[in-house]
Amino acid sequence: MGEKQNLLSLEDVCIGYETPTGTVRAVVNATLSLSAGDTLGIVGESGSGKSTLAHGILRLLPKTAVVTGRMMFQDVDLLRCDAKTLKDLRWKDIAVVFQKSMNSLSPVHKVGEQIVDIYRVHVPQATKEEVYDRMRHLLSVVNLPDRVLDLYPHQLSGGMLQRISISLSLIHQPKLVIFDEATTALDVVTQGQVLSEIRRLQSEMHVTSILITHDVSVVAETCRRVAVMYAGHLMEVGPVDQVLVSPRHPYTQGLLASFPSLSGARRRLRGIPGTLPDLKAEPKGCVFAPRCPKAFDRCHESMPPAVDTGTGCTVKCHLEGSER
Amino acid sequence: MGRYLGKRSLTGLLTVIVVLVLNFFLIHLAPGDPITILAGMDNPSQELIDITKAKYGLDKPIYVQLWTYIKTLLKGDLGHSIIQARPVSQLIMERLGNTLLLTLTSAVLALVIGTALGIAASRKPGSALDNVLSLIAYVLYSMPGFWLGLMLILLFSSTLRLFPTSGMVDARASYTGIAYVLDVLKHMVLPVGTLTLIGIPGYFRITKASLAQVLKDDYNTLFLAAGMDEKKIFRKYCFRNAILPTITTFGMRLAYVIAGSATVEIVFAWPGMGRLVMSAINTRDYPLLMGVYLVTSVSVAVWMILVDIFYAIADPRIRYS
């Protein structure tokens, strides 16, 4: 697994939002790598920093955000490259499917017109017909008729717009697609359809993807690897069949216990007592310690480092490598 | 769309009729009447008053008067001014051009300048430019037109002697051709300037507020993520989305341009509709007042329909069925 060329690698990425009352630490020391063809899910509760991390990769954060660390996309340092390099990279190499697809197109312009404009960013001389031809193919992949191009966004349903967003993200055959809560706003039936279309893209078109969601089941269905995020920290990163089957981190365990399982015996959903900590305060110990059922003295003193468990997982927990 | 237009035209017509009837009663029920004014203050003879009243039909019950008025209207006749003893339509036509010269010019100028400044201020919210423009807009917004007009006269006419104080043409010179046009232009500067200045803040604030909203829309992030130039996103997408409320405001303003601006016309002694209305009110010139109000209400009714149509063209989410 590690032998493959890394497409994206994050090293000690920290993202903070400057506010008048202090810095909100949205992402802390995130280290992560993604090889070509891989599919990574990032899960966590609302406000855990998943979307910030995704937007940080494309440098789409507001000016109040301060990003440190290293973000390498192939051999380009995303944090330090110039505007031209970044502009060339956007959509051509890294594309995004945003959460609110209903609003992610202008309401007073036709869908096709906007897509043509987006295509022409990288292929300025492209004719409308060329773009439509390309879109026709991509729309068929997500089971949409090409007449949607001549409609306005308000004439389409949320699920259709989400599918358009997905096919739009593939228009330049990007190396990496980030699905930022791409199915969150959809009903379960539509979500299921869209997820199966995403899965098809991954297997047939070999799209490397990052899927950001708060829904563990979405990750279980579509991803090979998963990163569990809590209060800006990547608590546990590893293959889905390990992290979601035998989670090592108490937070992952709690998160999994919060979701009902369709198979097996019915059991009480546990949930995790407490709420996310104040991200402005510098925590003394582990960020999860106040809510952790297994916390012990050391947990309240220092944040555990990321430990490689030797099974392809990294876990930020004092229980790892100590008295387990 | 056709059915919608038909329906809107019908309601527009009904509105005009209701306004006409209401106006008729209001004007006639108001204290004072044109005959008393015609007869003069000193020693009016009752006989003269009775004869004049009968001549204009004012001795009849008010509903009969209304019926007579509507009948003449249906013949395409706005009636005769009692005080000025001339056809109302002639009086209105004389003033209409003068007023449009003033109000239309300033309405367009205020739209263009106000919107441009609003865009400029929105590009960098909280910047020095934004703060200065917002302050100026605030001051202008709270300034009465007649007072601003007087100040402009004091500064540019009395002190700097750049422009004439009042009127539309130099009465002592009888210019023709280009000289006449230049003379009118010179007379226009201050009144148009006044109306433009007090019109700017509305467009400035609407543009600013609308853009502040639109710049936060999610499609901005998508286009940015797609590598699109920020300028292109702004020019093509934000602008079109932000301009919608401005269309409504400008359309409503256009509906009233033919009514003129009484206070500013009075300050600058501009021979326009506003002053015509003021004198008609003061002399209780019933037919003239009715005529001006009718023309205004028709203009408002027509413009509201036009605004709706234009709005539907600008915003595809609005479709009438």
Interface residues (C-beta under 8 A of the other chain):
Chain A: H55 L58 L60 L86 K87 D88 L89 R90 W91 K92 A95 V96 F98 K100 N103 S104 L105 S106 P107 V108 H109 K110 Q114 D117 I118 V121 H122 Y152 H154 S165
Chain B: D217 D218 Y219 T221 L222 F223 L224 A225 A226 G227 M228 D229 K232 K236 Y237 R240 N241 L244 A314 D315 P316 R317
